[in-house]
Amino acid sequence: MGGLPPKVGALVELDSETDFVAKTDEFRQLARNIAMHVAAMEPRWVSRADVPEDFLDQERKIVQASDEVASKPPNIQEKIVEGKISSVLSGKGGVLLEQPYVRDESGKKKVGDIVSEVAASVKENLVVRRFARFRVGEEEEE
C-alpha cells in the first residue's frame, strides 16, 4: 500500500518557576523548538539519569567485546568504552539534553545548552520534564 509519508508529532513538558515566564514568547519558542527536535532526533530519554542501568551495561559489553577495545590496555579500554557510550547517548535515539541541537548550524550546541541559554535570558530555572513522540500513518511491519 503506497501512501502518504508518516506524520510525526511531539509533546514536551517544559517547566518554569512562574506562569509569567511560561507565557513569554521566548519560553513558547523554546518549547516548540524542543518538540521539533524530539520529532526529528527520536530521543529515548530526557537526561542521562533517565537511562536504565541495564541498557548501559549491555552497551558496555558490546563495546568491550569489539576488537578495537580488546587489544588495548585496561586503563585505555575503560576510556574507550565510556567515550563510545557517550557517543551513543548523544546520538539519534539517545538522551535529549545531550543531543546536538538540530537548529544550531555550528553543530556545537546541545539541547541542554539551549535550555540553559533561555533560562539565563529569562532569569529563571527551566526544566524539560518529559516528552512524547508520535508517529501517524506508518504501515505496520510484519
C-alpha positions in Angstrom: 0.0 0.0 0.0 1.8 3.2 -1.2 0.6 6.2 0.7 1.5 9.3 2.4 4.7 9.5 4.4 4.3 9.1 8.2 3.5 12.2 10.2 5.4 12.8 13.3 4.5 14.9 16.3 5.9 15.6 19.7 4.8 17.0 23.0 7.2 18.4 25.5 6.7 19.3 29.2 8.9 22.3 29.8 8.6 23.7 33.3 9.3 27.2 34.6 9.1 28.6 38.1 6.4 31.1 37.3 3.4 31.4 34.9 4.8 34.8 33.8 7.8 33.2 32.2 5.7 30.3 30.8 3.6 32.9 28.9 6.6 34.6 27.2 7.3 34.2 23.5 10.8 33.1 24.3 9.6 30.2 26.5 7.0 29.1 24.0 9.5 29.2 21.2 11.9 27.1 23.2 9.2 24.5 23.9 8.2 24.5 20.2 11.9 24.1 19.1 12.5 21.2 21.5 9.3 19.5 20.3 10.6 19.8 16.7 14.0 18.4 17.8 12.2 15.5 19.5 10.3 14.7 16.3 13.5 14.8 14.2 16.0 13.1 16.5 13.9 10.5 18.3 15.5 10.7 21.8 14.6 8.0 24.2 15.4 9.8 27.5 15.4 13.3 28.8 18.7 13.1 30.7 21.5 10.7 31.4 20.0 10.0 34.8 16.9 8.5 33.0 18.9 5.9 31.1 18.3 2.4 32.6 21.4 0.8 34.1 20.8 -2.4 32.2 20.9 -0.5 28.9 24.3 1.0 29.9 25.6 -2.5 31.0 24.5 -4.0 27.6 26.2 -1.2 25.7 29.4 -1.6 27.7 29.5 -5.3 27.0 29.1 -4.7 23.2 31.9 -2.2 23.1 34.2 -4.2 25.3 33.8 -7.2 23.1 35.0 -5.3 20.0 38.4 -6.0 18.6 39.2 -2.2 18.9 38.8 -2.3 22.6 40.1 -5.8 23.5 43.6 -5.1 22.1 44.1 -2.0 24.3 45.5 -1.9 27.9 42.7 -2.0 30.6 43.0 1.7 31.6 42.6 2.7 27.9 39.7 0.2 27.4 37.7 2.0 30.1 38.1 5.4 28.4 37.2 4.0 25.0 34.1 2.3 26.4 32.9 5.4 28.2 33.6 7.5 25.0 31.6 5.1 22.9 28.7 5.1 25.3 28.7 8.9 25.4 28.6 8.9 21.6 25.6 6.5 21.6 23.7 8.6 24.2 24.3 11.9 22.4 23.2 10.5 19.0 19.8 9.9 17.4 17.7 7.8 19.8 19.7 8.8 22.8 19.5 11.4 25.5 17.6 14.6 24.6 19.7 17.1 26.6 23.0 15.7 25.2 22.0 15.6 21.5 23.4 18.2 19.2 20.6 20.8 18.8 19.3 20.4 15.2 18.8 24.2 14.7 22.4 25.0 15.6 24.2 25.3 12.3 27.6 25.1 14.1 26.7 21.7 15.5 28.4 22.6 18.8 25.4 23.4 21.0 23.5 20.6 22.7 19.8 20.8 23.6 20.8 21.2 27.2 22.9 24.3 26.2 19.9 25.9 24.5 17.7 25.3 27.6 20.4 26.9 29.8 20.7 29.9 27.5 17.0 30.6 27.5 16.9 30.1 31.3 19.6 32.7 31.7 17.8 35.0 29.4 14.5 34.8 31.3 16.4 34.7 34.6 14.5 31.6 35.7 15.2 27.9 36.0 13.7 25.9 33.1 13.5 22.1 33.2 12.5 19.6 30.5 10.5 17.1 32.5 9.3 14.7 29.8 8.3 14.3 26.2 6.2 12.1 24.0 6.8 11.4 20.3 4.0 10.2 18.0 4.1 8.7 14.5 0.9 8.5 12.5 0.3 7.0 9.0 3.1 4.5 9.1 2.4 1.0 7.9 2.9 -1.8 10.5 5.8 -4.1 9.8 5.0 -7.8 9.8 
